[in-house]
């Protein structure tokens, strides 16, 4: 019997979030950067902005679909909480 090596594919997801005001964009970006450091091996997240008040989040995982789905869920939860704080401030 031959052994079959299970290969986990690398998954990349790009989230683009548009904001009405640049001030909201940078407040959220700052809060996300503080929460998302020291990722486990095989996971990465990069954030950038563009001229249209858009936050771009690029997620990559070499740990499978479940892990990247959990990452997206957690980041969206952080974004939701951050937007509540920003709009109620």
Secondary structure in CASP SS format (residue, H / E / C, confidence):
PFRMAT SS
TARGET T0000
AUTHOR 0000-0000-0000
METHOD secondary structure of the structure
MODEL  1
X C 1.00
X C 1.00
X C 1.00
X C 1.00
X C 1.00
X C 1.00
X C 1.00
X C 1.00
X C 1.00
X C 1.00
X E 1.00
X E 1.00
X E 1.00
X E 1.00
X E 1.00
X E 1.00
X E 1.00
X E 1.00
X C 1.00
X C 1.00
X C 1.00
X H 1.00
X H 1.00
X H 1.00
X H 1.00
X H 1.00
X H 1.00
X H 1.00
X H 1.00
X H 1.00
X H 1.00
X H 1.00
X H 1.00
X H 1.00
X H 1.00
X C 1.00
X C 1.00
X C 1.00
X C 1.00
X C 1.00
X C 1.00
X C 1.00
X E 1.00
X E 1.00
X E 1.00
X E 1.00
X E 1.00
X E 1.00
X E 1.00
X C 1.00
X C 1.00
X C 1.00
X C 1.00
X E 1.00
X E 1.00
X E 1.00
X E 1.00
X E 1.00
X E 1.00
X E 1.00
X E 1.00
X C 1.00
X C 1.00
X C 1.00
X H 1.00
X H 1.00
X H 1.00
X H 1.00
X H 1.00
X H 1.00
X H 1.00
X H 1.00
X H 1.00
X H 1.00
X H 1.00
X H 1.00
X H 1.00
X H 1.00
X H 1.00
X H 1.00
X H 1.00
X H 1.00
X H 1.00
X H 1.00
X H 1.00
X H 1.00
X H 1.00
X H 1.00
X C 1.00
END
